[in-house]
């Protein structure tokens, strides 16, 4: 299986089941360093939470949502009258996004995409800075999608998380993580304290650090 196929295989079972409560039915992203991140699948199926509503307000032009999942942000952008496209490797995610009325495309974010170099904004939320396990490469991809002066709105881990890169997998079931373990795929985690070096390495500058509802976002401007 290819890297994107492994990633889709890891998340599709969770996306198809909107449970996110602890215990039976819960879904976890398990990182190679032992960190376990609960996947808030029910939240993904709902409307944008207040932190993301604020993020959406920063979009004023065509926006591409990378790793769009069930499409709550893509749909919210379209409801504001903006051109918006969701991209995800998961067939389940794309089907759910289209079911909300969002435009969505099943594709690897590193593959050719419509409108390259003409988007005003890219979105990487819900941990999607981890896609592919190489945050600099992923942000350079964002830069290639954006027009000059465009922005990348990126969610990062809380201060002190540092940088981790390696293999991860999704598990569904109990907290012990021994039920329905999915295939491993490359992933990364980046603490917000590394926003400056990460942005600089990828051709961006940090325009704003946005602590919203106990989550951390950065607005990066393409140089």
N, C-alpha and C positions, 0 to 999 in steps of 0.2 A: 504494500500500500504506500502511496505517496504521503509526504508530510501533511498536506491539506486534508487528505482522506482520513488520516489518523486523527487529526484535530476534530473533524466533523463527527467521526465515530465516537469520540470521547464525550461530546456535548449533546448529541442528538437525543439520546435516551432521557437526559435531564430536561431538555427543552420540551419533549413530548409529555412530560409529567410535571405540572406546575406546583408540586409540593416543595416547600422549603423549610418545613418545621424540623427541629431536631428529632432524632430517632428514626423510626421506620419511614421510608419514603424520602429521607433527606439526601441531598446531593452535595458532594465535596470535591474540590480541586485539591489534589494531594501533590505537593511539590517534592522534588528529589531531596531537599534538605530537611524533610520531615514536617514542614509547615502545612497545616490543613486549613483551607479557605472554604467556608460555607458558600455555596452557590445560591444566591437569592432568586431562585427560578420564578417563584410566584410574583416577585417584584417585576421581573422582566416581562411578564405577561400583562401587567397592569399599565396604567397611565404613567407618564414620567413623574417621578417623585420631585419634591420642591427643589432640590439641589440641581437636578437636570433641567427643570423648567427655567431656572436662572441661566443655565448654560446655553439653552436653546435661544434665549433672548439675545445672546451675543452673536448670533448668526444673522447676517443681513443680506446674504446672497446665496448662490447655489452651493449646496452642502452635500458632501458624501460621507455617509456613516459607515465606517469600516468595522466589520464584525457586528452587524446590526442586530443579530438575534431576532426576536419576534417583532422588531420594528417599531417599538414605542417612540423612539426619538425621530426616526424617519417620518412616521405618520404625523407627529407633532409639528415638525418643520413644514410639511406639506399643508397642514391645517392653517399655518401662518401665511400661506401663499408663496412659500419659497420652493424653488426647484430642489428636490431632495432625492437622493438615491441611496438605498441600503445595499451593502455587499456582505455576503456571508458564504462560507464554504458548506454550510449545513443546508440540505434540502428541506429539512423540517423548519428551520428558521426562516428561510425564504418563503415557504408556503404560508407560515403564520403571519409574516410581515405583509405579504400580498393580501391576506385575508383581512387585514386592518385597513386596506386601501392604500398602502405604501408601495412605491416603486422599489423593487428589490431584485438583485441579480445574484445568482449563485456562481461565485467565482472566488478564487484565491486573491487576496488583496494585493499580492505581488505580481499577479498576471495583468496583461493589458486591460484597461478599464475605460469606459466612455469619458470624454471630456478632459483627458489628461492635460494638465497645465492651465486649465480654465476654471477650476473650482475656487470659490471664495473661502470655503472652510472645509476642514476634515475633522471628523470626530473619532476619538479612540477612548471609549469609556468602559466601565465595568471590568477593568483589568486588561483590556485589549492591547495595551502597550506590550503585553507579553507575547502576542502572536508571533510565532516563528522563532522565538528565543533570542532575537537580536534587536533590541530597541533602537539602536542607531540606524540600522538598515531599514527598519520599519518607518522611522521618522523621515529618512531620506526619501522613502517611497511617498510619504505624505507631501514632502516638498515638491516632488515631481508632479503630483496631482494638482497642486495649488498654482494659482496665478501669482505673479510678484505682489508681495504685500498681503497675501492670503494668510489665514491663521489655522493652526492646528489646536484644537481643544482636547486636552489629554488628561485622563484621570491617572494619578500616581498613588503609590502606597503612602501611608503616613510617615512623618519624619522619623528617621532612624532605621528604616527598613533596609537601606543600602541597596546594593545590586545583587540579584541572584539570577543565574541562567542555568538551565539544565533541562531534565526530563520531568514531565508531570503526567498525571492521569486523572480521570474523573471516576469517582466511585459513587454508587447509589445504594442506599440501605442504611445500616446502623452507623453510629459514630466510630465504631472500630475500623470501618473501612474495608471489611473483608467480603462485601457483597457486590456483585456486578461491577467488578473493576474493568474499566475500559482500557483501550490500548494507550501506550505512552506516546507523548508528542513533545516537541520542543516548546519551552515556555520561558518567561522571564518575569521578574518583579523588580520595580524601580521605586525607591523612596523619593519623596518630593524634594529632599535636600540635594538630589543629584540633577535637578531640572536644568540648571545652568550649563554644566558640562555636557549633558546629553543634547540639549538644544544646540549648543555651539558646534558639536561634532556632526550634527545633521543639517546645518545650514539655517538654523533659526536663532532668534533671540527671544528671551523670556519677556513678554509684555505684562503679564500679571500672574500672581499666585493666588488661587481662589479657594480658601477653606470654606466649604459649604456643607452644613449639616453633618459635621464630623467626617467629611470626605475631603480629599485634596485634588484640586484640578489646577492645570496651568494653561495659560493662553500663550501660544508660541507664534511669532510672526516670521514668515519666510523672509530671509534676507535677500 
